[in-house]
Amino acid sequence: MKTSKMKMLFATAALALSSLSASAADKITLMYTASAPNVSAFVAKDQGFFEKHGLDVDLKLAQNGSVIVTALVSGSAQVGIPTPVVAFQAIENGVELQSIASTNVFPDPSAAGLVVSKASGITGPKDLAGKKIGVPGVGGLLDVVMREWVDNNGGDSSKINIVEITLPQSADILKSGQVDGVASVDPFASRAVDAAGGTLIGNYFDVIPAGTAAGIYTVTTDWASAHKADIEGFQAALDEAVAFIKTHDKEARESLAKYTTLPPPVVANMKWPNFSTHLDPDKSFAFWNEVAKHRGLITKDIDVKAFAIRYPGE
C-alpha cells in the first residue's frame, strides 16, 4: 500500500530536514488532528501546564495526520501527533524521528470502528467487497487496523474501494451517500451513528493488544538532541494535564470542543480514552512493527528502543 507519492513526500521532507537550524528555544508549534485522545495537549495549553514548565506552545490543527511528518521536518511544527504507522513509514523512507510520549493506549473505551449507512447493505466484513469506505489517511492507523480487522473476520480488504476523508467529515459524508461507510473514532464515530443514522458494525480496535500506543507525540531526532529540557518539560506538562482531566471533567470537555470545533453537546456524552503518556518501547510499538510489515508499509522492524524517548529516570 506504500505509494510512490508517499515516498516522494518523505524524501522531500528528509531533504528539508538537512537544511534546518535548531528552532528558537522554548517556542513550540504542536500540530494535532481533531481527535479526543489529544485532549491532554489541549488541557496543558489552557490550564497553563506548558507555560509552568517554561514552554511557549502554539496549537495548530491539521486536516489529517498525513501532513504532520512533513510539518515536522520542514520546521513549521516542532511537535506533532501522528499515529505510529505513519511515523514508521517516514522512518522507513529516511526521516529521523523520535517519540516523546503517547496520547493513550489500548484497550480503549471510546467508540471506534466501521460505521456504515443503512442503504449500503453491509452487515459485516464479508459484505465490504466493492464498497466505498472513507478513511482518515490511507496507510494511517484507522485504515491499517480496519483492513486487519476485515481480513481477520472473513472479508477481503484488497477488494474495498478506499477513499480519504477527514475525521470531522465522518457524519456528513456518510449521510450524503458519498461513501458506504467510514472508519472512524469518537467523537466522530458516535456522531456518524446519531446524526447520520449509521450503524457501527464492529470495533476494529479489538485486534490491537493491550498496552499498544495509539497517537504519539513525535519530534525530529535533530530537534530532540537540541531540546532535551523542553522535552522533559513537555512530558511533565502532559502528565499534569492527564491528572487534571480526571478531576476536572467539565473544563477538559470545554478544551476538547474548543480545539476540535465540535459542538459541546457532541463532546459532552463521549467516553474518555484510556490516557497514558509514558512509553514502553516493546509494549507500545511491537504490534505496529508487526502490522506495518504485514501490510507492506515497512520492510523491516523499526528500532523502537531508539525511537522512544523515555521519561526521566525510566
C-alpha positions in Angstrom: 0.0 0.0 0.0 3.0 2.2 0.1 2.7 4.6 -2.8 5.3 6.4 -4.9 3.6 9.7 -3.9 4.3 8.9 -0.2 7.9 8.0 -0.9 8.4 11.4 -2.7 6.7 13.2 0.2 9.0 11.7 2.8 12.1 12.1 0.6 11.4 15.8 0.1 10.8 16.1 3.8 14.1 14.4 4.6 16.0 16.8 2.3 14.3 19.7 4.0 15.4 18.5 7.4 19.0 18.6 6.5 18.9 22.3 6.0 17.1 23.2 9.2 18.7 25.0 12.1 17.5 24.5 15.7 14.3 26.3 16.5 14.1 29.1 18.9 14.4 27.8 22.5 11.1 27.1 24.2 8.9 28.2 21.2 7.0 25.2 20.1 4.3 24.6 17.5 2.3 21.5 18.2 0.4 20.1 15.2 -2.6 17.8 16.0 -5.7 16.3 14.5 -9.2 16.8 15.8 -9.2 13.7 17.9 -10.3 13.1 21.5 -7.1 11.5 22.8 -5.2 14.7 22.0 -7.2 16.5 24.8 -4.2 16.2 27.2 -2.4 18.7 25.0 -5.4 21.0 24.8 -5.7 21.0 28.6 -1.9 21.5 29.1 -2.3 24.6 26.9 -5.5 26.0 28.5 -4.5 25.3 32.1 -1.0 26.7 31.8 0.9 23.5 32.3 3.1 24.1 29.3 3.8 27.6 30.5 4.5 26.4 34.0 7.4 24.3 32.5 8.8 27.2 30.5 7.3 26.3 27.2 5.5 28.6 24.8 3.3 26.2 22.8 1.1 27.1 19.9 -1.5 24.5 18.8 -2.1 24.1 15.1 -4.9 21.9 13.7 -4.1 19.5 10.8 -6.8 18.3 8.5 -5.4 14.8 8.6 -2.4 13.0 10.1 -0.6 12.6 6.8 0.7 16.2 6.8 2.1 16.1 10.3 5.5 14.5 9.5 6.1 16.9 6.6 5.4 19.8 9.0 7.9 18.5 11.5 10.8 18.1 9.0 10.0 21.5 7.3 10.2 23.2 10.7 6.6 24.5 10.6 5.9 22.4 13.7 8.3 21.1 16.3 6.0 18.5 17.9 3.3 16.6 16.1 0.8 13.8 16.9 0.8 11.2 14.1 -0.1 7.6 14.5 2.8 5.1 14.9 2.2 3.6 11.4 2.6 7.0 9.8 5.8 7.7 11.8 7.2 4.2 10.9 6.7 4.8 7.2 8.5 8.1 7.4 11.4 6.4 9.2 11.5 3.7 6.6 11.9 6.4 4.0 14.8 8.1 5.7 13.2 10.6 8.0 14.8 10.6 11.5 12.0 10.8 14.1 11.5 10.0 17.8 8.5 9.8 20.1 8.4 11.6 23.4 5.0 10.4 24.8 1.8 8.7 23.8 -1.7 10.1 23.9 -3.5 6.9 25.0 -3.2 3.1 24.9 -5.4 0.2 24.1 -7.8 -1.2 25.1 -9.8 2.0 24.7 -13.4 2.6 25.8 -14.0 5.2 23.1 -16.5 4.2 20.3 -14.4 3.3 17.2 -15.0 1.1 14.2 -16.6 0.8 10.9 -19.8 2.9 10.6 -22.0 2.0 7.6 -25.1 3.5 6.1 -28.3 1.6 6.3 -28.6 1.8 2.5 -25.2 0.1 2.0 -26.5 -3.4 2.9 -23.3 -4.0 4.8 -23.7 -6.1 7.9 -20.2 -7.4 8.4 -16.7 -7.7 6.9 -17.7 -10.2 4.2 -20.1 -7.5 2.7 -17.3 -4.9 2.0 -16.1 -6.1 -1.4 -16.7 -3.3 -3.9 -17.9 -0.9 -1.3 -16.6 2.6 -0.9 -15.1 3.2 2.6 -13.7 6.5 3.8 -10.6 6.5 6.0 -8.7 9.5 7.5 -5.5 8.9 5.7 -4.5 5.9 3.6 -1.8 4.0 5.4 -2.8 5.6 8.7 -3.8 3.8 11.9 -7.6 3.6 11.2 -7.0 2.4 7.7 -4.4 -0.2 8.6 -6.3 -1.6 11.6 -9.6 -1.6 9.7 -8.0 -3.7 7.0 -6.5 -6.1 9.5 -9.9 -6.5 11.2 -11.7 -7.2 7.9 -9.1 -9.8 6.8 -9.3 -11.5 10.3 -13.0 -11.7 10.1 -13.7 -13.4 6.8 -13.5 -10.3 4.5 -11.0 -9.3 1.9 -9.7 -5.8 2.4 -8.0 -5.7 -1.0 -11.4 -5.6 -2.6 -12.6 -2.5 -0.7 -12.7 0.9 -2.5 -10.8 3.1 -0.1 -11.1 6.9 -0.3 -9.5 9.5 2.0 -11.7 11.8 4.2 -11.1 13.8 7.3 -12.5 12.6 10.6 -14.8 15.6 11.1 -16.4 14.7 7.8 -17.5 11.2 9.0 -21.2 12.0 9.6 -21.8 14.4 6.7 -20.1 12.3 4.1 -21.9 9.1 5.3 -25.3 10.9 5.4 -24.8 12.3 1.9 -24.2 8.9 0.4 -20.8 9.7 -0.9 -19.4 6.6 0.8 -20.9 3.3 2.1 -19.1 3.5 5.3 -16.4 5.3 7.3 -13.6 4.1 9.5 -13.9 6.5 12.4 -13.4 7.1 16.1 -15.1 9.1 18.8 -16.4 11.8 18.9 -16.9 11.4 15.2 -18.0 7.7 15.2 -20.8 8.4 17.6 -21.9 11.4 15.6 -21.9 9.3 12.4 -24.3 7.0 14.2 -26.5 9.6 15.9 -26.6 12.4 13.3 -26.2 10.3 10.1 -28.2 7.2 11.0 -25.2 5.0 10.6 -24.7 1.6 12.1 -21.5 0.5 13.9 -20.8 -3.0 12.6 -17.6 -3.7 14.5 -14.8 -2.3 16.7 -11.6 -2.9 14.7 -9.6 -1.9 17.8 -10.3 -5.4 19.1 -7.3 -6.7 17.0 -4.9 -4.4 18.9 -3.1 -5.9 22.0 -3.4 -4.2 25.4 -0.7 -1.6 26.1 -0.2 -0.6 22.5 0.2 3.1 21.9 -2.3 5.0 19.8 -1.3 8.6 19.0 2.3 9.6 19.7 3.9 13.0 20.4 6.7 13.0 17.8 9.7 15.2 17.1 12.7 15.0 14.7 15.8 13.5 16.1 17.7 16.7 15.4 15.2 18.8 17.4 15.2 16.2 20.2 19.0 16.4 20.5 18.9 20.2 20.8 15.9 20.5 23.2 16.2 17.8 25.9 15.0 20.2 28.6 12.0 21.2 26.5 11.1 17.5 26.0 11.2 16.8 29.7 9.0 19.9 30.4 6.6 18.8 27.7 6.3 15.3 29.2 5.7 16.7 32.7 3.0 19.1 31.4 1.2 16.2 29.7 1.2 14.2 32.9 -0.2 17.1 34.8 -2.9 17.5 32.2 -3.9 13.8 32.4 -4.2 14.2 36.2 -6.3 17.4 35.7 -8.7 15.7 33.3 -9.6 13.0 35.9 -10.8 15.6 38.4 -12.0 18.4 36.1 -14.2 16.8 33.5 -16.1 20.0 32.6 -13.0 22.0 31.8 -11.4 19.2 29.9 -14.5 18.8 27.6 -14.5 22.6 27.1 -11.0 22.4 25.8 -11.8 19.4 23.6 -14.7 21.3 22.0 -12.6 24.4 21.6 -9.7 22.7 19.7 -11.7 20.3 17.6 -14.5 22.8 16.9 -17.1 20.1 17.7 -20.4 21.2 19.2 -20.3 20.9 23.0 -23.4 18.5 23.1 -21.4 16.1 21.0 -18.4 16.3 23.3 -20.5 16.1 26.4 -21.5 12.4 26.1 -18.4 10.8 24.8 -16.2 8.4 26.8 -12.7 9.5 27.6 -9.9 7.4 26.0 -7.5 5.3 28.1 -5.0 8.1 28.7 -1.3 7.0 29.1 1.7 9.1 28.3 4.8 7.0 29.3 6.3 4.9 26.5 7.3 1.2 27.0 9.1 0.7 23.6 8.3 -3.0 23.1 4.8 -2.9 24.6 3.9 0.4 22.9 5.1 -0.4 19.4 5.5 -4.2 18.9 2.1 -4.5 17.3 2.8 -1.6 14.9 6.0 -3.1 13.7 4.2 -6.4 13.0 1.1 -5.0 11.2 3.1 -2.4 9.2 5.3 -5.1 7.8 2.3 -7.4 7.2 0.6 -4.5 5.2 3.8 -3.7 3.2 4.2 -0.3 4.8 7.8 -1.1 6.1 10.3 -3.8 5.1 11.9 -4.3 8.5 11.3 -3.6 12.1 11.8 0.0 13.4 14.2 0.2 16.3 11.6 1.1 18.9 14.1 1.5 21.7 15.9 4.2 19.7 12.6 5.7 18.6 11.1 6.1 22.1 12.4 8.9 24.4 11.6 7.7 27.9 10.6 9.9 30.8 13.4 11.0 33.1 14.5 8.2 35.4 12.9 5.4 33.4 
